[in-house]
Amino acid sequence: MTGAAEPEFTQERIWDAEAARRYDTPGTGMFAPEVLGPAVDRLAELAGGGRALEFAIGTGRVGVPLAERGVPVTGIELSRPMIEQLRTKVDEATIPVIAGDMATASAPGSYSLVYLVFNTISNLLTQAEQVACFRNAARHLEPGGRFVIELWVPELRKLPPGQPATVFTAESGYIGLDTYDVLRQLVVSHHFTFDGGKRAELFRSPHRYIWPAELDLMAQLAGFELETRHADWTGAEFTAESRSHVSVYRLP
């Protein structure tokens, strides 16, 4: 397996201008209404009329429609090309964005909601950084505020002895697979896209996977309590077979 410590695997290099330009897929994939709509609905509800802070806001996939719902949104984002792509949609007055790391960067003011969607906490490649992310969320929240994380469940049960990879998606024009380093709790996601020709294009990204119980302990270290956990944004029951979860943590 290719390790996540390789120099080309820094987050700044991964989320470069080309990645930012190709990130948005309006109406399909993660931008499909049936995917995006329930997330925005639930986050608007959890904001409760207060201000929301999005860690790793990216190109505004969630932040822009949430702001259009009347929720004041601020973002933190490490990738300047992603911020530039966001600026083609809304200006700084509509969604202010602080350039920086979600584990350490500060946004002005306090918020009723901090959220981190689409597995992005796993972009932090050490346990210490992930705990720091929880603590950073707590610093930004008002008493009783919520921190929401959307995250996938590691699919290690699919790994037979001696096989380091699982295929998580196989469809026309796209194959996605994960290679696991179970000793270091790291995974590299490989995204292959192709057409009718013989060549494919590869995009890779490293992650540190987190079990739900470990995530809950990180939350406790930052002063949070688990309020709810569901399998998706619509509120489906979280079970042993769920492939992802939406966890809502609350400050006392």
C-alpha positions in Angstrom: 0.0 0.0 0.0 1.1 3.6 -0.6 1.6 5.2 2.7 -0.1 8.5 3.7 3.2 10.0 4.7 4.4 10.5 1.1 5.2 14.2 0.3 2.7 14.4 -2.5 0.0 13.4 0.0 -0.1 16.8 1.8 -3.6 18.2 1.9 -2.5 21.4 0.2 -1.2 19.4 -2.8 -4.2 17.1 -3.0 -6.8 19.9 -3.0 -5.1 22.0 -5.6 -6.6 24.1 -8.4 -7.4 21.2 -10.6 -9.1 19.3 -7.8 -11.1 22.4 -6.9 -12.1 23.0 -10.6 -13.4 19.4 -10.9 -14.9 19.0 -7.5 -18.4 20.3 -8.2 -20.8 17.9 -10.0 -24.1 19.9 -10.0 -27.1 17.6 -9.7 -25.2 14.3 -9.5 -23.0 12.4 -7.0 -22.7 14.3 -3.7 -24.5 17.2 -5.3 -27.6 15.2 -6.1 -30.8 16.6 -4.6 -31.5 13.4 -2.7 -28.0 13.5 -1.1 -27.7 17.2 -0.5 -31.3 18.1 0.4 -31.6 16.0 3.6 -28.2 17.2 4.9 -29.2 20.9 4.4 -32.6 20.3 6.0 -31.1 18.6 9.1 -28.4 21.2 9.5 -30.8 24.1 9.3 -32.9 22.4 12.0 -29.9 21.9 14.2 -28.8 25.5 13.8 -32.0 26.5 15.6 -31.9 30.0 14.2 -28.3 30.6 15.2 -25.0 30.9 13.4 -23.3 27.9 11.8 -19.6 27.3 11.2 -18.5 24.7 8.6 -15.1 23.1 9.0 -13.5 22.4 5.6 -16.2 24.3 3.7 -14.6 23.5 0.4 -16.5 24.9 -2.6 -19.6 25.5 -0.6 -21.5 22.3 -1.5 -23.4 22.5 1.8 -22.6 26.0 3.0 -24.1 27.8 0.0 -27.6 26.2 0.1 -27.6 26.4 3.9 -27.0 30.1 3.7 -29.8 30.4 1.1 -32.1 28.9 3.8 -31.3 31.9 6.0 -28.7 30.3 8.2 -25.7 32.7 8.7 -22.7 30.5 7.6 -19.0 31.0 8.2 -16.4 28.6 6.9 -12.8 27.4 7.6 -10.9 25.9 4.6 -7.3 24.9 4.2 -7.3 24.9 0.3 -7.1 28.4 -1.2 -8.2 27.0 -4.7 -11.3 25.6 -3.0 -12.0 29.0 -1.5 -11.5 30.6 -4.9 -14.1 28.2 -6.4 -16.5 29.0 -3.6 -16.0 32.7 -4.4 -17.5 32.1 -7.9 -20.8 31.4 -6.2 -21.0 33.8 -3.2 -18.9 36.7 -1.9 -17.2 37.2 1.4 -20.1 39.2 2.8 -22.4 36.3 2.2 -20.2 33.5 3.5 -17.0 34.7 5.3 -14.2 32.1 5.0 -11.0 31.8 7.1 -8.1 30.2 5.4 -6.6 27.6 7.8 -6.6 24.1 9.3 -9.9 23.0 10.8 -8.0 21.6 13.8 -6.5 25.0 14.8 -7.9 27.9 12.9 -10.2 30.4 14.6 -13.3 32.1 13.3 -14.7 35.3 14.9 -17.7 35.1 17.2 -19.6 32.1 18.6 -21.9 29.6 16.9 -24.9 27.4 17.8 -23.7 24.8 15.3 -20.3 23.6 13.9 -20.5 20.9 11.3 -18.0 18.7 9.4 -19.5 16.6 6.6 -18.7 13.9 4.0 -15.9 12.1 6.0 -13.7 15.1 6.1 -12.5 14.7 9.7 -10.6 11.7 8.4 -8.4 14.1 6.3 -6.6 14.7 9.6 -4.1 11.9 9.6 -3.3 11.6 13.3 -5.5 10.9 16.4 -4.1 14.0 18.0 -5.2 16.2 15.1 -8.6 14.7 15.2 -9.0 15.3 18.9 -7.8 18.9 18.3 -10.6 19.3 15.8 -13.2 18.4 18.4 -11.6 20.9 20.8 -11.6 23.6 18.2 -15.3 23.0 17.6 -16.0 23.3 21.3 -14.1 26.6 21.5 -16.3 28.1 18.8 -19.7 26.9 20.2 -22.1 28.6 22.6 -23.2 26.7 25.7 -25.5 23.9 24.5 -24.2 24.2 21.0 -23.8 21.2 18.7 -21.0 19.6 16.6 -22.2 17.4 13.8 -20.0 14.9 12.0 -20.8 12.8 8.9 -18.4 9.9 8.6 -18.1 6.5 7.0 -17.7 3.2 9.0 -14.4 1.4 8.2 -15.2 -1.7 6.1 -12.5 -4.0 7.7 -15.0 -6.8 7.9 -14.8 -7.1 4.1 -11.0 -7.7 4.2 -10.1 -11.4 4.0 -6.6 -12.4 5.3 -3.9 -11.1 3.1 -6.0 -8.7 1.1 -5.4 -5.0 1.8 -8.1 -3.4 -0.3 -11.9 -3.2 -0.6 -14.0 -1.9 -3.5 -16.5 0.6 -2.2 -18.1 1.6 -5.5 -18.2 0.0 -9.0 -20.4 1.6 -11.6 -20.3 2.8 -15.2 -17.3 5.1 -15.6 -16.1 4.9 -12.0 -14.5 2.5 -9.6 -13.5 3.4 -6.1 -11.4 1.3 -3.8 -9.7 1.7 -0.4 -6.3 0.3 0.6 -5.9 -0.2 4.3 -2.9 0.0 6.7 -4.5 -1.5 9.8 -1.4 -1.1 11.8 -1.5 2.7 11.5 -5.3 3.0 11.1 -4.7 4.7 7.7 -6.5 4.2 4.4 -5.9 5.6 0.9 -9.0 6.0 -1.3 -8.4 5.5 -5.0 -10.9 7.0 -7.4 -10.7 5.7 -11.0 -12.7 7.5 -13.7 -12.8 6.3 -17.3 -14.7 6.3 -20.5 -14.9 3.9 -23.4 -11.1 4.0 -24.0 -8.4 2.0 -22.5 -7.0 4.6 -20.1 -8.3 5.7 -16.7 -7.6 8.7 -14.5 -6.7 8.3 -10.9 -7.3 10.6 -7.9 -6.0 9.4 -4.5 -6.5 10.8 -1.0 -5.2 9.6 2.4 -7.4 9.3 5.5 -7.2 8.1 9.1 -10.3 6.0 9.8 -12.2 6.3 13.0 -14.5 3.8 14.7 -17.7 5.3 16.1 -16.6 4.4 19.7 -13.3 6.2 19.2 -15.1 9.2 17.8 -17.3 9.3 21.0 -14.2 9.2 23.2 -12.7 12.1 21.2 -15.9 14.0 21.9 -15.7 13.3 25.6 -12.2 14.6 25.7 -13.5 17.9 24.3 -16.4 18.1 26.7 -19.2 16.9 24.4 -22.0 14.4 24.9 -23.4 12.2 22.2 -26.9 13.4 21.5 -28.0 11.3 18.5 -26.5 9.0 15.9 -28.3 7.9 12.7 -27.2 6.1 9.6 -27.9 9.1 7.4 -29.3 12.6 7.3 -32.9 11.4 7.0 -32.7 9.9 10.5 -32.5 6.2 9.5 -31.5 3.8 12.3 -27.8 3.3 12.8 -27.1 -0.5 12.9 -24.1 -2.9 12.7 -24.6 -2.9 9.0 -24.6 0.8 8.4 -21.9 2.1 6.1 -21.9 5.6 7.5 -23.3 7.7 10.3 -24.3 11.3 11.2 -23.4 11.9 14.8 -24.6 14.9 16.7 -22.6 16.0 19.8 -23.7 18.7 22.2 -22.0 20.8 24.8 -23.7 20.6 28.3 
